[in-house]
Amino acid sequence: MEKVNYIILQVVAIVMLLQNCSQLASAAQVPAMWVFGDSIVDDGNNNYLSSLAKANYRPYGVDFFQGPTGRFTNGKTVADFLGQLLGLPYIPAFSDPGSRGQGILRGVNYASAAAGILEETGRNYVSAPLIEDVAGSEWTQGR
């Protein structure tokens, strides 16, 4: 019974936090957001990479308003929720050919499914290691 009360308390706290954050999100809280990581926050970079790790088909994206976009979820990623709470638009994928010029001023998502800190991570999927995400961010800064 004590465990159930604790879970209920957690749910209530999360709902209250989200309500407060949604009120703050009416105006952008930060100028931009850059996302690094793996499939947890990948918003479609692998669609444009030579990779076996792809999520641009159903059932991925069934609850996302744009349908399957390459997100490894049925809806939004953690980065999408965070950006929404901060008042930012959806952050574009770095490897998307349309992510250039004015489109990257609010941030860029460098995450790639199967990416890891070590270059060996994800090698079977021909995915980009995290070091390539960082190299991509250096390229963006030069623009």
C-alpha atoms as one frame of an Amber mdcrd trajectory, in Angstrom:
protein
   0.000   0.000   0.000   2.845   2.361   0.812   4.372   1.707  -2.623   1.072
   2.553  -4.352   0.820   5.845  -2.434   4.389   6.690  -3.441   3.621   6.050
  -7.121   0.458   8.181  -6.929   2.466  10.974  -5.306   5.035  10.783  -8.130
   2.350  10.963 -10.823   0.711  13.977  -9.153   4.103  15.721  -8.870   4.870
  15.111 -12.559   1.459  16.431 -13.646   1.920  19.566 -11.549   5.426  20.072
 -12.964   4.189  19.725 -16.538   1.372  22.208 -15.925   3.834  24.770 -14.586
   6.256  24.155 -17.450   3.536  24.516 -20.083   2.757  27.980 -18.719   6.438
  28.921 -19.028   6.689  27.541 -22.570   4.580  30.311 -24.103   7.798  32.262
 -24.753  11.156  30.711 -25.631  13.227  30.210 -22.478  16.491  29.666 -24.391
  17.618  30.775 -27.868  18.440  27.287 -29.194  19.027  23.642 -28.301  21.602
  21.190 -29.632  20.927  17.495 -29.122  23.559  14.730 -28.933  22.817  11.063
 -28.325  21.502   7.803 -29.698  18.069   6.420 -30.626  16.468   7.849 -27.491
  16.670  11.348 -29.004  17.289  10.635 -32.718  14.671  12.578 -34.671  15.468
  11.209 -38.107  19.206  11.544 -38.738  19.482   7.877 -39.676  17.016   8.451
 -42.525  19.835  10.238 -44.354  22.731   7.985 -43.281  23.849   4.626 -44.609
  22.504   2.730 -41.609  20.498  -0.390 -40.853  19.025   1.342 -37.787  16.001
   3.152 -39.211  12.590   4.094 -37.832  10.916   5.804 -40.778   8.118   3.255
 -41.063   5.150   2.067 -38.997   4.691   1.316 -36.117   7.179   4.097 -35.303
   5.495   7.476 -35.215   1.904   6.225 -35.019   1.141   8.825 -32.337   3.258
  11.615 -33.828   1.401  14.247 -35.838   3.834  13.882 -38.790   3.733  10.074
 -38.721   6.961   8.050 -38.968   9.847  10.542 -39.128  12.791   8.464 -37.936
  12.097   8.881 -34.231  12.529   5.553 -32.431   9.269   6.073 -30.540   5.580
   6.021 -31.317   5.467   9.785 -30.694   7.760  12.519 -29.411  11.269  11.964
 -28.066  12.595  13.337 -24.789  14.299  16.116 -26.781  10.956  17.018 -28.400
   9.291  17.335 -24.996  12.175  19.366 -23.596  12.158  21.691 -26.610   8.405
  22.133 -26.260   8.767  22.989 -22.565  11.453  25.534 -23.454   9.254  27.126
 -26.128  11.324  25.956 -29.115  10.082  24.523 -32.419  10.953  20.924 -33.348
  14.733  20.717 -33.679  15.740  19.576 -37.206  17.955  16.564 -37.890  21.514
  17.549 -38.804  21.745  15.118 -41.717  18.473  16.330 -43.258  19.391  18.236
 -46.450  16.878  20.929 -45.457  18.732  21.664 -42.214  20.805  24.576 -43.441
  20.770  28.354 -43.204  17.978  29.879 -41.121  16.633  26.404 -40.310  19.390
  25.700 -37.795  19.330  28.947 -35.830  17.074  27.434 -33.145  19.254  24.310
 -32.800  20.146  21.035 -34.457  19.735  17.385 -33.496  22.928  15.356 -34.085
  21.674  12.153 -32.410  21.990   8.926 -34.359  20.490   5.555 -33.438  23.106
   2.974 -32.361  25.627   5.746 -31.745  27.960   5.374 -28.816  30.979   6.915
 -27.195  33.303   4.269 -28.657  33.775   4.090 -32.422  33.086   0.329 -32.229
  29.596   0.941 -30.868  26.951   0.367 -33.514  29.483  -0.681 -36.144  27.161
  -3.546 -37.195  24.511  -0.964 -38.011  26.891   1.348 -39.904  25.780   4.185
 -37.683  27.714   7.301 -36.788  29.589   7.227 -33.467  29.072  10.064 -31.020
  32.399  11.620 -32.075  30.864  12.263 -35.512  27.964  14.039 -33.776  30.487
  16.352 -32.140  32.322  16.855 -35.450  28.981  17.784 -37.018  28.410  20.405
 -34.356  31.814  21.923 -35.096  30.834  22.071 -38.772  27.573  23.826 -37.836
  29.388  26.393 -35.715  31.506  27.263 -38.743  28.392  28.185 -40.706
